[in-house]
Amino acid sequence: MKTNGNLPYLIAGVKGLQLAISAGYVREIIKVPQWYAVPQLPNYVRGVINLRGKVIPLMDLRLRMNQTSALEEIDETVKMLSAREQDHIHWLDELELSIKDKRPFTLARDPAKCAFGKWYYSFKTNDIGFASVMSRFEAPHSRIHAIADTAINYAEQGEFDKAKEIIEVTRTGDLSSVIKLFAEAREAFVQSHMEIAVVLTHEEKHMSIAVDTVVSVELLNENTIEDTATVMGNDHPELLVKVARRIKDKSVVFLLDVEKLFD
């Protein structure tokens, strides 16, 4: 691949890697718009987008680099949050049935030990919007789990009406709040993972590539450019044959071979 002399590079994040794209190829940067599927294309080409009347291919750069698509990761997390929502609906239903049928209640009473709690107390995010939604789970989620002992104690003392009442109050109160929070969390997670399309031009051809984030536009120290094999060995994506160091923090960036993309 060619380096670009003193032109700046666009620094993009893709699956934990920092990629440097020569600014000479970059036409514009936009949020990934709606795309239209086209049959018989490689799996890493999602389809085409309409950019002010010009039809341009949209490439999933993660898939092109043999990584998991961001769309798949988003879908997995959204499905997980939906499953954890259903867990808590089932949890309260099971508590009510176990008391009614006079059998042991075997689901988690500790909010940190249910499937959601195990994920919740280990999950970290840098996205302020998603973090804000998630922070509101702790109080109502903990209160839901806390009623198990109270309701079971009422039942053991023969006060079934009180046990039923606390379950119903929780169903219309804290459980309802948690269900709404799960809906907000799914939406916030999707919004926090909106991809960026970098529109590239090479020899009068155009394409767009989906990346996770755009970090900056900056110069690189050309004297630090070397073969990727010196950093990663021979096990590296074919599009990333060169590495360099960022001037401000000396971190490694991988130079994207744009010409190979177009090939």
N, C-alpha and C positions, 0 to 999 in steps of 0.2 A: 504494500500500500504506500501511497505518497503521504509525506507530512506536509504541513501547509505553511512553512516558513514562520512569519510573525503574526499570522492571523489568529484570532482567539478561537477557543473551542467552547462548544456548549457542553456542560457537564450534566449528565442525566443519570438518575438512579434506576437500575433494573435488577430486581431480585438480589438486593444486597451489594451489588457491584456499582462502582462509579465508572460510567462510560464517557469518553470524550469524543465529541463529534465535531469535526472541522466546521467552523462557521461558514466556510465557503460553500458548503453543501446545503446549509439550512435556509429554507425559504421563509417559514414562519412556524409559530408554536401555538397550538390551540388545544382546548379540551377535546378529547376523543368524541366526535359527533356520531350521530346515527350512521351505521354502515349497512350496506346491502350485500347479502351473500351472493356469491357467484359460483356456480357448480364447476367441478373438475379443476379446482385450484389446490395447491399444496395446503396442508392443514394449518400452516402458520400464516396464511393469507386469509384474513377474516372476510374480506370482500372488498367493496369499493366505497368511497365517500364522495359526496358532491361538495366540492369546495368552490363556491361562487361560480357554478356552471361547469367546472372542470372535474371530470371523473378521475379519481386517483386511487390506486390500490392502498389498502390498509393492512400493514404487516404487524402481527403480534411478535415483537422482538424477543420476548421470553421464549416462545415456542420455536422461533428460528434458531435460538441458542440452546435448544433442547432442555429448557427449563419448564416448570409448571406455569401455565398461563395465570395471570392475575385474575382473570374472570373465574377460573376454576377455584382459586383460593377464596375469592369473595363469596362465591356460591356455597362453598363448604362451610364458611363461617356463618352465613345467613341461615343455612339449614341447621347448623348446630344450635344457634340461638332459638330457632323455632322448636327444636326438639327439647331444649331445656325449659322453654315455656310450657310445653305439654307435660313435661315431668311434674311441674308444680301444680298443674290442674289435676293430674292423676294423684299426686301426693295427698292433696286435701280430700279428694274423693275416697281414696284408700283409707285415710284416717277415719272418715265418717263410716265407711262400711265395716272396718275392723271393730269399731265400737258397737255398731248395730248388731254384727254377727258374734260379738263377744270372743274375738280371736286376737292374737298378738299383732301389734302394729310393727312391721319390720323395716320400714323405710327410714332414711336418715333423719335424725332429730337435730343433729348438729348442722348448722347452715354451711359450715366449711367442709362437710363431708358428703354432701350431695354432689352429683355430677357438675352442676353449675357452680357450686361453691368451690370445688377443686380447681375449676378453670378460672373463676373470678378472682380468687386470691393469689393466683400466680400470673395472671395476664397483665401486661404493661403496654401502654400505647403513648405515643408522643402527640397524637391528635387531640387538640383541646376539646373539640366538639364531642367526639366519641367518649373521651374521658369524663366529660361533664355528665353525660347520660349515665354512664356506668357507675359513677359515684353515688347516684341516687338510688341504686339497688339495695345497698347494704342494710339500711334500716328496715324497710318493709319485708325484705327477704328473710332477715333474721327473726322478725316478729312472726312470720308464717311458721317457721320451724319451731319457734318457742311455744306455740299453742299445743303441740302434741302432748307434752307432759301434763299440761293443765286440763286438757279435754279428757285424757285417759284417767287422770285422778278423779275428775267428776264422775266418770262412768264407773270407776271402781267403788265409789261411794253410793252408787245407785242414782246419782243426779244426772240422768241422761238428757233431760231438757236443757240443763246448763251446758253440757258437753256439745249438744247440737247447736245451741245458740252461739257459742264461741266460734264454732266452725263456720256457721252461716255469716256471722259478722266478718270473719276473716275472708270468706269468699267474696263478699260484696265490697270489702274494704281493701286490705293489703294485697290480696291476690289480684283483684281488679287493677290496682295500681301497678303491680309487677307486670301484668299482661300488657298494659299500655307502655311500660318502660321497655319491654322486649321489642315492641313495634318501633319505638323510637330508636332503640339500639341498632336494629337492623338497618333502618334508614340512615342513621348517622355513620354506621360502618361503611355502607356503600358510598356515601358522600365523601368519606375520608380517604377512600381508595379510588377516586376518580382518576383515570389515566390521562396522560397528556399525549397528544399526537404531534410529532415533529415532522413537518413536511420538508422533504429533501428534493433537491434538483441535481441532476448529473447528465450532462450532454443532452439537454432538452427533454430528458425524461423526468417524471415526477413520481414520488411515492410518499406515503406517510407511514411512520412507525409508531407503535404504541409503547410508551415507556411509563414507568411508575411515577417518576417525579422529574422535574427540571430544577437543578440546584443553582446553577449560575452560568454566566458567560465570562470566561477569563482566559488569559494567556497561560501557556504551559512553558516550562523550561525545556526547550528543544534538546538541550544537552543531556537531559535525563532519559530520553527515549531509548528503549532497548526492546529486544524480543521478549514476548510474553513467556516463552519457555524458560527464561532465566528466573522467573518468579513462580510460575505454576508447573513447570515441567512441560511435558508434551500433552498433558491432559487439560486442554483448554479449548473453548469454542473457536471454530475456524475464523470467525469474524473479528476476533480479538488477538491479533498477532503482535501488537506492540503495546508497551506500557510506558507511562511517564509519571512524573511526580508533580503534584500541584505546588505552585510557588508558595502559597500562604501557609500550608500546614504539612507539606511534604508527603501527603497521603498519595497512595497509588491510584492512578486512573488507567483504564484500558481504552486504547484508541480503537474506535469502531471503524472497520474497513467498509466504508460506504460504497465504494466501487464494487466490492464483492456482493454487497446487498443487491445492487442493480443487476449484476450478472445473473 
